[in-house]
Amino acid sequence: AVLTTEPNWSTFYSGEFVTFRCDMNEGENSDWEYKLNKNNESYLSIKKDKNSMLALNHSGEYQCCGHRRNSAQTKCSNTVTVSATADRPTATLTAGPTTIPVGGSVTLSCSVEPSAGWKFRWFRRTIKSPEAEITTNNTENRNITVTQGGIYRCEGVRGNPAFMSNASRDVNIKITFSNKVVVTRRPNRPHVFSGETITLTCEVQGGETTEWKCDWNRDGSLVNRTNSKDWMFNISESSSGNYMCRCRRRDDWFSSTQWSEAFTLSVSGESCFVL
């Protein structure tokens, strides 16, 4: 006689279901009655198909026994130890490197210990958008790749009926693009004059087709934010200084470039024209 469990995991959690399968090797003979013992005491009767699904609450040692009707013949199986814990497990979310080139991706991983049988659900939200589940073609979903930053969490699910782990903590994924950033200017002269108009452009090398919005820094202070990579303004004598820029993708506040190297703008007094 053989008693097996399905699924065959080392540890179950309180509220999970396990199916006990009792095989007495008696063929199609229907003269047998079966019961499941727990810790050497009668626990419950087993269905005619010799399977019984239970919601576990406590650990125990299980054994199935068959008794032939109108006879003293009895057979008992091996003993199976099932461990159950009351503490619902919590998922853990980890992230791979978040400094990537434009067009690259970040790998996120979710795990629950003990690891047997888990599949994973993923969720993302931002400051401006509500949480939404991420859909993928991967059945297990232990690892996913993402191209957007945001606030991510995951949770494990296993068994039938489904049993859910506690969700992971929220993880802020901030992506830094490794592409070089350079400030260019029009007109491109060593000196410009007060009263002229100048256009500074924050060039993300390798990110020419991406739509950007950019931050502009002068002498260590944020002086402007633009909805594109260009900033056009009228020059005054106070415009002199060291300028740096960095850009974010328009559709992703959590993804930004590194700061550019400093660019020095030298402003002279108003230009004079001699006729």
LONU-460721 format. One record per residue: residue in three letters; x, y, z of N, C-alpha, C, O in turn. Coordinates in steps of 0.2 Angstrom, whole numbers, plus 5000, padded with zeros to 4 digits. Layout:
BEGIN
AlaXYZXYZXYZXYZ/...
***
This chain:
BEGIN
Ala500449945000500050005000500450065000500950065003/Val500250114996500750174995500250234996499750244993/Leu500550285000500150355001500650404998501250405000/Thr500350444994500750504991500350564992499750564993/Thr500650624991500350684991500450724985500950714981/Glu499950764983500050804977499750874979499150874981/Pro500150924978500850924976501350894982501150894987/Asn501950874980502350844984502950894986503450894984/Trp502650944990503150994993503350985000503050945004/Ser503951015001504251005008503851035013503851015019/Thr503551095012503251135017502651165014502651195008/Phe502051165018501451195016501251255021501551255026/Tyr500851295019500651345023499951335025499551315021/Ser499751365031499051355034498551385029498651445027/Gly498051345027497551365022497751335015497251335011/Glu498351305014498451275007498151205007497951175012/Phe497951185001497651115000498151064997498651084993/Val498051005000498450954998498050894996497550885000/Thr498150854991497750794990498150734992498750724990/Phe497850694996498150624998497950574993497350564992/Arg498350534990498150474986498350414989498950404991/Cys497950364990498050304993497950244988497450234985/Asp498450214987498450154982498650094986499150074988/Met498050044986498149984990498349924985498449874988/Asn498349944979498549884974498049834974498249774973/Glu497349844975496949794976496449784969495949754969/Gly496749824964496349814958495649854958495649904961/Glu495149824955494549854954494049834960493449844960/Asn494349794964493849764970493549824974493949864977/Ser492949824974492549884978492349864985491949894988/Asp492649804987492449784994492849814999492749805005/Trp493249864997493649895002493449965004493150005000/Glu493549985011493450045013494050075016494550045018/Tyr494150145015494750175016494650235021494150265022/Lys495250245025495250305030495950325030496450295029/Leu495950395032496650425033496750435040496350465044/Asn497350415042497450425049497950485050498450495045/Lys497950515055498450575056498650565064498250565068/Asn499350565064499650555070499350495074499250495080/Asn499350435070499050375073498350375075498150325079/Glu497950425074497250425075496850425069497050465064/Ser496250395069495750405063495650475062495450515067/Tyr495650495056495550565054494950575050494550615051/Leu494950545044494350545040494250485035494750455034/Ser493650475032493550425027493850455020493750515019/Ile494050405016494350425010493750405004493450355005/Lys493750454999493250434994493350374990493950344991/Lys492950354986492950284983493550294978493850244976/Asp493750354975494350354971494950354974495450364971/Lys494950354981495550344985495950404985496550404987/Asn495650464984495950534984495550574989494950564990/Ser495950614993495550664997495950724998496550724999/Met495650784996495950844996495750885003495150885005/Leu496350905006496250935013496551005013497051015010/Ala496251055017496551115018496951105025496651085030/Leu497551115024498051105030498051165035498051215033/Asn498051145041498151195046498751175051498951215054/His498851115051499451095056499851035053499650995048/Ser500451035055500850975053500650915056500250905060/Gly500850855052500650795055500950735051501250745046/Glu500850675054501050615050500450575048500050565052/Tyr500450565042499750535039499950465036500450445034/Gln499450425036499450355034498750335032498250355035/Cys498650305026498050275024497950205025498450165025/Cys497350175027497250105029496650085025496150125025/Gly496650025023496049995019495749935023496149895026/His495149935024494849875027494349845023493849875020/Arg494349775022493949745017493349725021493349695026/Arg492749745018492049725021492049655022492249615018/Asn491649635027491449565029492149525030492149465029/Ser492649555032493249525033493749555038493549615039/Ala494149525041494649555045495249585042495749605045/Gln495249575035495849595031495949675031495449705030/Thr496549695033496649765034497349775031497849745032/Lys497449835027498149855024498249925026497749965025/Cys498849945028499050015029499650035025500049995023/Ser499650095023500150125019500750145023500850135029/Asn501250165019501850205022501550265026501050285025/Thr502050295030501850355034502150415030502750415028/Val501750465029502050525025501950585030501450605033/Thr502550625031502550675035502450745031502750755026/Val501950785033501750845030501850905035501550905040/Ser502250945033502451005037502051065035502051085029/Ala501751095040501251155038501451215043501551195049/Thr501551275041501751325045501151385045500851385039/Ala501051415050500551465050500751535047500251575046/Asp501351545046501651605044501551605036501951575033/Arg501151655034501151655026501751685024502051735027/Pro502051665018502751685016502651755013502151775010/Thr503251785012503251855009503651855003504251825004/Ala503451874997503851874991504451924992504351974996/Thr505051914989505551964989505751984981505751944977/Leu505752044980505952074974506652104974506852144978/Thr507052084969507652104968507752134960507452104956/Ala508152184960508352214953509052204951509452204955/Gly509152194944509752194941510052264940509752314943/Pro510552274937510852344936510352384933510052364928/Thr510352444935509852494933510152554929509852594927/Thr510852544928511152594923511252554916511652514916/Ile510852584911510752544905510852594899510652654901/Pro510952574893510952624888510152634886509752594887/Val510052684882509352694879509252634875509552614871/Gly508652614876508352554873508552484876508352434874/Gly508852494882509052434886508452414890507952444890/Ser508652364895508052344899508452324906509052304906/Val507952324911508152304918507852234920507252224918/Thr508252184923507952124925507652124932508052144936/Leu507052114933506752104940506652034941506451994937/Ser506752014948506651944950506251944956506351984960/Cys505851894956505351884962505451814965505551764961/Ser505451804971505551734974505151734981505051784984/Val505051664982504651654989505051584991505151544987/Glu505251584997505551525000505151495005504751525009/Pro505051425005505351385000505051394993504551414993/Ser505451374988505351404981504951354977504751374972/Ala504751294980504351244976503651274974503251294978/Gly503551264967502851274965502551344963502051354961/Trp502951394965502751464964502751494957503251484953/Lys502251524955502251574950502151644952501951654958/Phe502251694948502251754951501851804947501751804940/Arg501551854950501151914947501551974949501851984954/Trp501552024944501952084944501452144943500952144940/Phe501652194947501252254947501752314947502252314949/Arg501452374943501852434942501352494943500852494941/Arg501652544946501252604947501752664947502352654947/Thr501552724945501952784946501652834950501052824953/Ile501952894951501652944954500952964951500552994955/Lys500952964945500352994941499852934939499352954937/Ser500052874939499652824936499552764941499952754945/Pro498952744941498752694946499052624945499352614940/Glu499052584950499452514949499052474944498452474944/Ala499452434940499152394935499652334935500252334936/Glu499252274933499652214933500052204926499752224921/Ile500652184927501052174921500952104918500952054921/Thr500752104911500552044908501252024904501552064900/Thr501351954904501951934900501751864897501251834899/Asn502151834893502051774889502351714893502351654891/Asn502651734899503051684903502551654908502251694912/Thr502551594908502051564913502251574920501851584925/Glu502851554922503151564929503251634931503051644937/Asn503551674927503651744928504051764934504051814937/Arg504551714935505051724940505451784939505651824943/Asn505651794933506051854930505651884925505451854920/Ile505651954925505451994919505952044918506352064922/Thr505852074912506252124909505852184908505352184905/Val506052244911505652304910506152364907506752364908/Thr505752404903506152464900505952534903506252584901/Gln505452524908505252584911505352584919505352534922/Gly505552644922505652644929504952644932504452644928/Gly504852644938504252644942504252614949504752594951/Ile503652604952503652574958503352504957502752494955/Tyr503752454958503552384957503452344963503752354968/Arg503052294963502952244968502752174964502552174959/Cys502852124968502652054965502352014971502452034977/Glu502051964969501751914974501851844971501751834965/Gly501851794975501851724973501151694973500751714978/Val501051644969500451604969500551534967500951524963/Arg500251484971500351414969499751374971499351404975/Gly499751314969499251274971498551284967498451334963/Asn498051234968497451234966496951204971496951144972/Pro496551254974496451324973497051364974497451344978/Ala497051424971497651464972497751484979497351514982/Phe498451484981498651514988499151574986499551564982/Met498951624989499451684988499851704994499751694999/Ser500551714992500951744997500851814998500351844995/Asn501151845004501151915005501551944999502051914997/Ala501252004997501652044992502352064994502452075000/Ser502752074990503452104991503352174993502852204992/Arg503852204996503852274998503952314991504152284986/Asp503652374991503752414985504452434984504852444988/Val504652424977505352444975505352494970505052484965/Asn505652554972505752604967506252584962506852574964/Ile506152584955506652564950506752634947506252654943/Lys507352664948507552724944508052704939508652684941/Ile507952714933508352694927508852754926508552804924/Thr509452744925509952794923510252774916510552714916/Phe510152814911510352794905511152814904511352864907/Ser511552764902512252774902512552814896513052834896/Asn512052834891512252874885512552934887512352974892/Lys513052954883513453024885512953074883512553074878/Val512953134887512553194886512953254885513453264889/Val512853294880513253344878512753404877512253404874/Val512953464879512653534878512953564871513553574871/Thr512553574866512753614861512353684860511853694864/Arg512553734856512253794856512253824849512653804845/Arg511753864848511653904842511453974844511053984848/Pro511854024842512454024837513053994841513053994847/Asn513453954838514053924841514653974840515153964836/Arg514754024845515254064845515554064852515254054857/Pro516254084852516554084859516254134864516154124870/His515954194861515654244865514954264862514954264856/Val514554274866513854304864513754364868514054384873/Phe513254404865513154474868512454474871511954444869/Ser512454514876511854534880511354554875511454604871/Gly510654534875510154554870510054504864509554504861/Glu510554454863510454404858510054354861509954344866/Thr509854314856509454254857509854194856510254184851/Ile509854144861510354084860509854024861509354024865/Thr510053964858509653904859510253854861510653834858/Leu510053824867510453764870510153704869509553704869/Thr510453654867510153584865510553534869511153534870/Cys510153494873510453434877510353374872509853344871/Glu510953354870511053304865511153234869511653234872/Val510753184868510853124871511053074866510753054861/Gln511753064866512053024860511752954860511852914865/Gly511452934855511152864854510452864856510052814856/Gly510152924858509452934860509152984856508653014858/Glu509352984849509053044845508353034844507953084842/Thr508052974843507352964842506852964848506252954847/Thr507152964854506752964860506553034861506853084860/Glu505953044864505653104866505853124873505653084877/Trp506153184874506453194880506153264883505953304879/Lys506153264890506053334893506653334897506953294900/Cys506953404898507653404901507653464907507253504907/Asp508153444911508253494917508953534915509353504912/Trp508953594917509453634915509753664922509353694926/Asn510453654923510753684929511253734927511653724922/Arg511253794931511853844930512153854936511853874941/Asp512853844936513253854942512953814948512953844954/Gly512653754947512453714953511753724955511553684959/Ser511353764951510653774953510253764947510353774941/Leu509653734948509153714943508853784941508553814945/Val508953794934508653864932508053854927507653904926/Asn507953794924507453784919507253714918507753664919/Arg506653694916506453634914506153644907505653684907/Thr506253604902505953614896505653544893505853494896/Asn505153554889504753494887505053464881504753414878/Ser505653484879506053454874506753464875506953484881/Lys507153444871507953444872508153514871508753534872/Asp507753564868508053634866507753684871507253674874/Trp508153734873508053784877508253854874508853864873/Met507753894872507953954868507754014873507254014876/Phe508254064874508054114878508554174876508954174872/Asn508254234879508654294877509254304882509154294888/Ile509754324880510354324884510454394888510254444885/Ser510554394894510754454898511454434901511754384901/Glu511654494904512354484907512354434913512854404914/Ser511754424916511754374921511754304919511754254923/Ser511754294912511654224909512354194909512354134908/Ser512854224910513554194910513554144916513254144921/Gly513954084914513954034919514153964916514153954910/Asn514153914920514253844918513653804918513253804923/Tyr513453784912512753754911512853674911513353654907/Met512453634914512353564913511653544912511153584913/Cys511553484908510853464907510853394908511353354908/Arg510253364910510053294910509353294907508953334908/Cys509153234904508453224901508153164904508453114906/Arg507453164904507053114906506653094900506453144896/Arg506453034899505953014894505253044896505053044902/Arg504953074891504353104892503753064895503353084899/Asp503852994894503352954896503552914903503152864905/Asp504152934906504352894911504752944916505352954914/Trp504452964921504753014926505352974929505853004932/Phe505352904930505852874934506452854930506952824932/Ser506552874923507052854919507452924917507052964914/Ser508052934918508452994916509152974914509452924916/Thr509453024910510153024909510553044914510253064920/Gln511153034914511653064918511753144916511553164911/Trp512053184921512153254919512653254914513153214914/Ser512653304910513153314905513753354908513753364914/Glu514253354904514853394907514653464906514253484903/Ala515053504910514853574911515053614904515553594901/Phe514653664902514753704896514753774899514253794902/Thr515253814897515353884899515053934894515253924888/Leu514553974896514354024892514554094895514454114900/Ser514954124890515254194892514854244888514754244882/Val514654294892514154344889514554414890514854434895/Ser514554454884514854514884514354564884513754554883/Gly514454634885513954684884513654684877513854644873/Glu513154734876512854734870513354744864513854784865/Ser513254714859513654724853513554794850513054824850/Cys514054814847514054884843514254874836514654834834/Phe513854904832513954904825514154974822513855024823/Val514754974819515055034816514855034808515054994805/Leu514555094806514355094799514855144796514855154790/
***
